[in-house]
């Protein structure tokens, strides 16, 4: 289990992470979302042990991810800016990962085939998507306990995404692995994440089980014969209020059943409840905040 | 050290490491091609000297090569997330650099020694050379790595290594310039720390000087300086502290940022400016401002360009301009104060006349032929005489020379006072006082040199000629009867006086 407590990190005078707390359970895939500059990459780099926490702690199974080298061995970090030494090939990088991590040659061969990569070609000749595949290949081949993926979907074409999702699912089935994945493609995250953490101004604005959170926020379409204003719904946690003629569209946070009961008390001539997706959840939470 | 990391470093860089090794050994064995059985020692010395130079270059190049990853955002992510602690990374990289730099030196010098120089280079000398080289190379690796780690980009790292390597030279030049321009007689003993400051700040100089002393003690002024081990160790400790701060505890986010650490550009730019401005100020105060306007302008231009390089932006602000002006005024004020206090009192420091076996007085002056008085004509169409003498006094016989020593010391006082009260410009009299270890020794110790003094009168020269040869070389630039330039040779004072009586035409002025 990854446990982050009271984590702070500043770049000069700018405080990028502020008293951040986050727990990632084993066999969980957490989608890390937030607007640009929210601190997603900084958080992932801090977990990976690239940045030292200024305050607080980051523990994986009770051991520091910055100071404990055995713990670091169990973390695979795929950065948003992948680095490959000049002239390196997959073969030469294999040497690197074999020397540093618990490298699994069988897994390596399996993912090499899956990602359709040539082991002897110079990585500098690869496209951005292929380079991303190389990073993912090695991240998966070292059997990490914690997999950190920063903008992991960037540059991957649909088939590679599919392969990668499959690989992640396999990994979670077979091993006690946790995944923290940041991406701007919330639709993609929705497919694989079971929980999420929404970063805003360096701290977790909202997080938890994704399905539960989605259930807790719903879109309600209503029609009334008489006129209503937003104030008529003030006892509900309305995230968004829209009115077109006699039709009202409301995004309301709260238990669906009790909210529906409350709305029915207002005698609507029409009441539809629609689920929201992850992207909408993100947008409404952000709008509410601002 | 981390074994896995070390193995990976070797395996992943085997081609480049092999290239370095082959080039190194190849260069070091060049003296084999010119081996002379009559002088086998020369082959060893040449090989060792080439080895020193190559090792020094490697101690500069290898940190740039191995630590470049701390300066790139993408590589920082990879290396700092490795399950190898920063300390282990540092130690492993340093060890590899040392093994390469010293290992090649050891291999090359051992090969030459075994094949050609075993009989002429003593085992003790060879071992001392190896031990000192191993230590010096370690110091240089730590120093260059620390300087490289001060910065936040590869370019800045290379610039800083260059700047810190040259800095002791600039300090030495500034100190020398101060001694020559501001202190009458350069009144500082040879072994004074002031004279050594440039060397003591430079591990490269100390490495070279002591290696030279071990290999060729006959040409060394000081012999092997055990004292140098102290500043070298100090530099080693400072480098370790810097590496702890700038590598082990380095903030990964520094990569690709401005190199604004206080010891990087802010220190280097301002210290270089200050030292060069001090050099100029010594000259302005002791000589004249004439011709230096352009130098000041050029220096300002270079300072602004250096600020642009540091800040990576071409934006003119008032701050560097004001700082430059403050430095100019400050250094000029400091130099004026130095001149007013006769070199901050250093010119009046007591000195020991008899620190070595011989005390020597040397005098050279371009003077008028008619009375051997001061020739300020600065006209090369005129006839004049070059008068000189070297009086060498064995210190054990100083009592026999008491009178002349008193006279010459009085002259020395006069020379010192004249130094601070002279008119600027041409100075035709040079008076030196120094010590020697042996009469035929070419090396001079405690060399105090005075320029611009009044020349000795004929009477005084006559008295001096009782103790040593006073020679006169008449220089004929003007048609003087049958005498032409080049006709005359150096003669004794007595011969000259007779000659002048016979050839009065040479003293005629129009």
HADDOCK unambig.tbl for C-alpha pairs under 7 A between the chains (distance, minus, plus):
assign (segid A and resid 48 and name CA) (segid B and resid 81 and name CA) 5.62 0.50 0.50
assign (segid A and resid 49 and name CA) (segid B and resid 80 and name CA) 6.81 0.50 0.50
assign (segid A and resid 49 and name CA) (segid B and resid 81 and name CA) 5.32 0.50 0.50
assign (segid A and resid 50 and name CA) (segid B and resid 77 and name CA) 6.02 0.50 0.50
assign (segid A and resid 50 and name CA) (segid B and resid 80 and name CA) 4.95 0.50 0.50
assign (segid A and resid 50 and name CA) (segid B and resid 81 and name CA) 5.17 0.50 0.50
assign (segid A and resid 50 and name CA) (segid B and resid 252 and name CA) 6.41 0.50 0.50
assign (segid A and resid 51 and name CA) (segid B and resid 251 and name CA) 6.76 0.50 0.50
assign (segid A and resid 51 and name CA) (segid B and resid 252 and name CA) 6.08 0.50 0.50
assign (segid A and resid 69 and name CA) (segid B and resid 83 and name CA) 4.65 0.50 0.50
assign (segid A and resid 69 and name CA) (segid B and resid 84 and name CA) 6.22 0.50 0.50
assign (segid A and resid 69 and name CA) (segid B and resid 85 and name CA) 6.71 0.50 0.50
assign (segid A and resid 70 and name CA) (segid B and resid 83 and name CA) 6.65 0.50 0.50
assign (segid A and resid 72 and name CA) (segid B and resid 82 and name CA) 6.70 0.50 0.50
assign (segid A and resid 72 and name CA) (segid B and resid 83 and name CA) 4.87 0.50 0.50
assign (segid A and resid 73 and name CA) (segid B and resid 83 and name CA) 5.04 0.50 0.50
assign (segid A and resid 79 and name CA) (segid B and resid 77 and name CA) 6.83 0.50 0.50
assign (segid A and resid 81 and name CA) (segid B and resid 74 and name CA) 5.32 0.50 0.50
assign (segid A and resid 82 and name CA) (segid B and resid 74 and name CA) 5.96 0.50 0.50
assign (segid A and resid 83 and name CA) (segid B and resid 74 and name CA) 5.09 0.50 0.50
assign (segid A and resid 83 and name CA) (segid B and resid 75 and name CA) 5.37 0.50 0.50
assign (segid A and resid 83 and name CA) (segid B and resid 78 and name CA) 6.92 0.50 0.50
assign (segid A and resid 96 and name CA) (segid B and resid 8 and name CA) 6.25 0.50 0.50
assign (segid A and resid 99 and name CA) (segid B and resid 4 and name CA) 5.34 0.50 0.50
assign (segid A and resid 99 and name CA) (segid B and resid 5 and name CA) 6.81 0.50 0.50
assign (segid A and resid 99 and name CA) (segid B and resid 8 and name CA) 6.40 0.50 0.50
assign (segid A and resid 100 and name CA) (segid B and resid 4 and name CA) 6.57 0.50 0.50
assign (segid A and resid 100 and name CA) (segid B and resid 83 and name CA) 6.69 0.50 0.50
